[in-house]
Amino acid sequence: MGKDSALIFICLTIISACASTAGGPYNRAVENYSAGRIGDSIDAYRQAIIIDPSDLQAKFNLAVIYQDQGKSEEAESLYRTILNRNPGFAPAWSNLASVEEKHGLLTEAENHHRRAVLADRDGCAASSQFGYFLLRAQRSDEAAQVFEQSTKADPPCANAWFGLAEIARAKGDYPAALKSYDKALIYNPSDLEARRRSADILISLGDRGRAAELLLKAASLNPDRGDINLQLGILLREQGRLKDAEKALEAAKKAGAPQAECDRELSILYGKLSEEAAGKAR
């Protein structure tokens, strides 16, 4: 998942999943956003806010869109309006902190992450986003404490497990990293990065078979990832799974992986296939 930004997480969990009881423009805004009609979604949220200025969810969702578009001043203004009305709106604190971090206001960002954590004591969204803030600030020990607290408060918190895996990987503690990546994948099976980074560790440890299986799943989840398909094709070729390797390498080339690397690997592969065909003909 988008783990470096509170915005991505909140966008997925709030906008697409939360259909307000307000009806009318609000629901049209949610539908338009889900369909990729961002301009129409913005117009509908604005209409919803005009009809009901107290609709904080509409203001929040509109702020998320503005933040995603890089309109940080508009987003910040809406977040502050929400928090003036409802200081317990944890996602608004987290996203306001994200805006401030991008502006280099790290003290303010940290303070607002802490406000988000206080407002979301029973969840893990705010605390895991705070953990990534600390991680980006090179405060990995503090980040680990926050992630560990997140998994205790909410064991299925995939974001926190991924964060713990990243910290362990950076320290070279590969068994702990793999264990935490596995936990992240249990609670978020569609996490491509957890699969890819687990595969990288397994390759370094010599377990190329398990690495290939992780990459096969990752490639099936997102066939447009050229880097994943290229790495998968190489592993499958090395295992003698030549037809599967060919499919992966062709997919990598189609998805925009470096052409020179794809051509080199395909050349090696076609040589292997020719040898295999010649052997069967004897």
VEXDREN-2710 file (C-alpha; in Angstrom, 1 decimal):
% VEXDREN-2710
k/r/px/py/pz
1/MET/0.0/0.0/0.0
2/GLY/0.9/3.8/-0.2
3/LYS/2.8/3.7/3.0
4/ASP/4.7/7.0/2.8
5/SER/1.6/9.1/2.8
6/ALA/-1.4/9.4/5.1
7/LEU/-3.3/10.8/2.1
8/ILE/-3.3/7.5/0.1
9/PHE/-4.5/5.4/3.0
10/ILE/-7.2/7.9/4.0
11/CYS/-8.3/8.3/0.4
12/LEU/-8.8/4.5/0.0
13/THR/-10.5/4.0/3.3
14/ILE/-12.7/7.1/3.5
15/ILE/-13.6/8.3/0.1
16/SER/-14.3/5.1/-1.7
17/ALA/-15.8/3.3/1.2
18/CYS/-17.8/5.9/3.0
19/ALA/-21.2/6.7/1.5
20/SER/-22.8/9.4/3.6
21/THR/-26.4/9.4/4.5
22/ALA/-26.6/12.9/3.1
23/GLY/-27.5/11.6/-0.4
24/GLY/-27.7/13.8/-3.4
25/PRO/-24.5/15.6/-4.4
26/TYR/-22.5/13.7/-1.8
27/ASN/-23.3/10.3/-3.2
28/ARG/-22.7/11.6/-6.8
29/ALA/-19.3/12.9/-5.6
30/VAL/-18.3/9.5/-4.2
31/GLU/-19.5/7.7/-7.4
32/ASN/-17.7/10.2/-9.6
33/TYR/-14.5/9.8/-7.7
34/SER/-14.7/6.0/-7.8
35/ALA/-15.1/6.2/-11.6
36/GLY/-12.1/8.5/-12.0
37/ARG/-14.2/11.6/-12.8
38/ILE/-12.3/13.8/-10.4
39/GLY/-13.5/17.2/-11.7
40/ASP/-17.2/16.1/-11.5
41/SER/-16.5/14.7/-8.0
42/ILE/-15.1/18.1/-6.9
43/ASP/-18.1/19.9/-8.3
44/ALA/-20.5/17.6/-6.5
45/TYR/-18.6/17.9/-3.1
46/ARG/-18.8/21.7/-3.4
47/GLN/-22.6/21.4/-4.0
48/ALA/-22.9/19.1/-1.0
49/ILE/-21.1/21.6/1.2
50/ILE/-23.3/24.5/-0.1
51/ILE/-26.4/22.5/0.8
52/ASP/-25.1/21.4/4.2
53/PRO/-22.1/23.5/5.4
54/SER/-21.9/21.3/8.5
55/ASP/-21.1/18.2/6.4
56/LEU/-17.5/17.5/7.6
57/GLN/-17.2/14.3/5.6
58/ALA/-17.8/16.1/2.4
59/LYS/-15.2/18.8/3.3
60/PHE/-12.7/16.1/4.3
61/ASN/-13.1/14.2/1.1
62/LEU/-12.8/17.3/-1.0
63/ALA/-9.6/18.2/1.0
64/VAL/-8.2/14.8/0.2
65/ILE/-8.7/15.4/-3.5
66/TYR/-7.1/18.8/-3.3
67/GLN/-4.1/17.4/-1.4
68/ASP/-3.7/14.7/-4.0
69/GLN/-3.7/17.4/-6.7
70/GLY/-1.0/19.3/-4.9
71/LYS/-3.4/22.1/-3.9
72/SER/-2.1/22.2/-0.3
73/GLU/-3.4/25.6/0.7
74/GLU/-7.0/24.6/-0.2
75/ALA/-6.6/21.2/1.5
76/GLU/-5.1/22.8/4.7
77/SER/-7.9/25.3/4.9
78/LEU/-10.5/22.6/4.8
79/TYR/-8.7/20.4/7.3
80/ARG/-8.5/23.3/9.8
81/THR/-12.1/24.1/9.3
82/ILE/-13.0/20.5/10.1
83/LEU/-10.8/20.4/13.2
84/ASN/-12.2/23.7/14.5
85/ARG/-15.6/22.0/14.4
86/ASN/-14.5/18.6/15.5
87/PRO/-11.1/18.3/17.2
88/GLY/-11.6/14.5/17.4
89/PHE/-11.5/14.0/13.6
90/ALA/-8.3/12.0/13.5
91/PRO/-7.9/11.6/9.7
92/ALA/-7.9/15.4/9.4
93/TRP/-5.1/15.7/11.9
94/SER/-3.1/13.0/10.0
95/ASN/-3.5/14.6/6.6
96/LEU/-2.9/18.1/8.0
97/ALA/0.4/16.8/9.4
98/SER/1.2/15.4/5.9
99/VAL/0.7/18.8/4.3
100/GLU/2.9/20.4/6.9
101/GLU/5.7/17.8/6.5
102/LYS/5.8/18.5/2.8
103/HIS/6.3/22.2/3.6
104/GLY/9.1/21.4/6.0
105/LEU/7.1/22.2/9.1
106/LEU/8.3/19.1/11.0
107/THR/7.6/20.2/14.5
108/GLU/4.0/21.2/13.6
109/ALA/3.6/17.9/11.7
110/GLU/4.7/15.8/14.6
111/ASN/2.4/17.7/17.0
112/HIS/-0.5/17.1/14.7
113/HIS/0.3/13.4/14.2
114/ARG/0.3/13.1/18.0
115/ARG/-3.2/14.8/18.1
116/ALA/-4.4/12.2/15.5
117/VAL/-3.1/9.3/17.6
118/LEU/-4.9/10.7/20.7
119/ALA/-8.1/11.0/18.7
120/ASP/-7.8/7.4/17.3
121/ARG/-6.8/5.5/20.4
122/ASP/-8.7/2.3/19.4
123/GLY/-7.5/2.3/15.8
124/CYS/-4.2/2.0/14.0
125/ALA/-4.5/4.3/11.0
126/ALA/-3.3/7.4/12.8
127/SER/-0.5/5.7/14.8
128/SER/0.8/3.8/11.8
129/GLN/1.0/7.1/9.8
130/PHE/2.9/8.7/12.7
131/GLY/5.2/5.7/12.6
132/TYR/6.1/6.4/8.9
133/PHE/6.6/10.1/9.7
134/LEU/9.2/9.0/12.3
135/LEU/10.7/6.6/9.9
136/ARG/11.2/9.3/7.3
137/ALA/12.8/11.4/9.9
138/GLN/15.4/8.7/10.5
139/ARG/13.9/8.0/14.0
140/SER/13.6/4.3/13.5
141/ASP/13.7/3.2/17.1
142/GLU/10.8/5.5/17.9
143/ALA/9.0/4.4/14.8
144/ALA/9.3/0.8/15.9
145/GLN/7.7/1.5/19.2
146/VAL/4.8/3.3/17.5
147/PHE/4.3/0.4/15.1
148/GLU/4.5/-2.2/17.9
149/GLN/1.8/-0.3/19.8
150/SER/-0.3/-0.2/16.7
151/THR/-0.2/-3.9/16.2
152/LYS/-1.1/-4.4/19.9
153/ALA/-4.0/-2.0/19.6
154/ASP/-5.1/-3.5/16.3
155/PRO/-3.4/-6.7/15.4
156/PRO/-4.7/-6.8/11.7
157/CYS/-2.9/-3.4/11.1
158/ALA/-1.1/-4.3/7.8
159/ASN/0.5/-0.8/7.6
160/ALA/2.2/-1.3/11.0
161/TRP/3.4/-4.8/10.2
162/PHE/4.9/-3.4/7.0
163/GLY/6.7/-0.7/8.9
164/LEU/8.2/-3.1/11.3
165/ALA/9.4/-5.2/8.4
166/GLU/11.0/-2.2/6.8
167/ILE/12.9/-1.4/10.0
168/ALA/14.1/-5.0/10.4
169/ARG/15.2/-5.1/6.8
170/ALA/17.2/-1.9/7.2
171/LYS/18.9/-3.4/10.2
172/GLY/19.7/-6.6/8.3
173/ASP/17.4/-8.7/10.5
174/TYR/16.0/-10.7/7.6
175/PRO/14.1/-13.4/9.6
176/ALA/12.2/-10.7/11.5
177/ALA/11.6/-8.7/8.3
178/LEU/10.2/-11.8/6.6
179/LYS/8.0/-12.5/9.5
180/SER/6.5/-9.0/9.6
181/TYR/6.1/-8.9/5.8
182/ASP/4.2/-12.2/6.1
183/LYS/1.9/-10.6/8.7
184/ALA/1.3/-7.6/6.5
185/LEU/0.3/-10.0/3.6
186/ILE/-2.0/-11.9/5.8
187/TYR/-4.0/-8.7/6.5
188/ASN/-3.5/-7.1/3.1
189/PRO/-2.9/-9.9/0.5
190/SER/-2.8/-7.3/-2.3
191/ASP/0.3/-5.5/-1.0
192/LEU/2.7/-5.7/-3.9
193/GLU/5.6/-4.1/-2.1
194/ALA/5.5/-6.6/0.7
195/ARG/5.7/-9.4/-1.8
196/ARG/8.5/-7.8/-3.8
197/ARG/10.6/-6.9/-0.8
198/SER/10.1/-10.3/0.7
199/ALA/11.2/-11.8/-2.6
200/ASP/14.4/-9.6/-2.6
201/ILE/15.3/-10.9/0.8
202/LEU/14.6/-14.5/-0.1
203/ILE/16.8/-14.2/-3.2
204/SER/19.6/-12.9/-1.1
205/LEU/19.2/-15.9/1.2
206/GLY/19.2/-18.3/-1.7
207/ASP/15.5/-19.3/-1.5
208/ARG/14.7/-18.4/-5.2
209/GLY/11.8/-20.8/-5.4
210/ARG/9.8/-19.1/-2.7
211/ALA/10.8/-15.7/-4.1
212/ALA/9.4/-16.8/-7.5
213/GLU/6.1/-17.8/-6.0
214/LEU/5.7/-14.4/-4.3
215/LEU/6.5/-12.6/-7.5
216/LEU/4.1/-14.7/-9.5
217/LYS/1.3/-13.6/-7.1
218/ALA/2.5/-10.0/-7.3
219/ALA/2.5/-10.1/-11.1
220/SER/-1.0/-11.5/-11.2
221/LEU/-2.2/-8.7/-8.9
222/ASN/-0.7/-6.0/-11.2
223/PRO/0.4/-7.3/-14.6
224/ASP/1.5/-3.7/-15.5
225/ARG/4.5/-3.8/-13.2
226/GLY/7.4/-4.3/-15.6
227/ASP/10.0/-4.5/-12.8
228/ILE/8.2/-7.4/-11.1
229/ASN/7.7/-9.3/-14.3
230/LEU/11.3/-8.9/-15.3
231/GLN/12.6/-10.2/-12.0
232/LEU/10.1/-13.0/-12.1
233/GLY/11.1/-14.0/-15.7
234/ILE/14.8/-14.3/-14.6
235/LEU/13.9/-16.5/-11.6
236/LEU/11.6/-18.7/-13.7
237/ARG/14.3/-19.1/-16.4
238/GLU/16.8/-20.1/-13.7
239/GLN/14.4/-22.7/-12.5
240/GLY/13.9/-24.2/-15.9
241/ARG/10.3/-23.0/-16.2
242/LEU/11.0/-21.6/-19.6
243/LYS/7.5/-21.1/-21.0
244/ASP/6.4/-19.3/-17.9
245/ALA/9.6/-17.3/-18.0
246/GLU/8.9/-16.3/-21.6
247/LYS/5.4/-15.0/-20.6
248/ALA/6.8/-13.0/-17.7
249/LEU/9.6/-11.4/-19.8
250/GLU/7.2/-10.6/-22.7
251/ALA/4.9/-9.0/-20.1
252/ALA/7.8/-7.0/-18.6
253/LYS/8.7/-5.7/-22.1
254/LYS/5.1/-4.7/-22.8
255/ALA/4.8/-3.0/-19.4
256/GLY/7.9/-0.8/-20.0
257/ALA/10.7/-2.5/-18.2
258/PRO/14.1/-1.6/-19.6
259/GLN/14.2/-2.9/-23.2
260/ALA/17.9/-3.8/-23.2
261/GLU/17.5/-6.0/-20.1
262/CYS/14.3/-7.6/-21.5
263/ASP/16.0/-8.3/-24.9
264/ARG/19.1/-9.7/-23.2
265/GLU/17.0/-12.0/-21.0
266/LEU/14.8/-13.1/-23.9
267/SER/17.8/-13.9/-26.0
268/ILE/19.2/-16.1/-23.2
269/LEU/15.7/-17.7/-22.9
270/TYR/15.3/-18.4/-26.6
271/GLY/18.7/-20.0/-26.6
272/LYS/17.6/-22.3/-23.8
273/LEU/14.3/-23.1/-25.6
274/SER/16.3/-24.0/-28.8
275/GLU/18.5/-26.3/-26.8
276/GLU/15.5/-27.9/-25.2
277/ALA/13.8/-28.4/-28.6
278/ALA/16.9/-29.8/-30.2
279/GLY/17.3/-32.3/-27.3
280/LYS/13.7/-33.5/-27.8
281/ALA/14.4/-34.0/-31.5
282/ARG/17.3/-36.3/-31.0
END
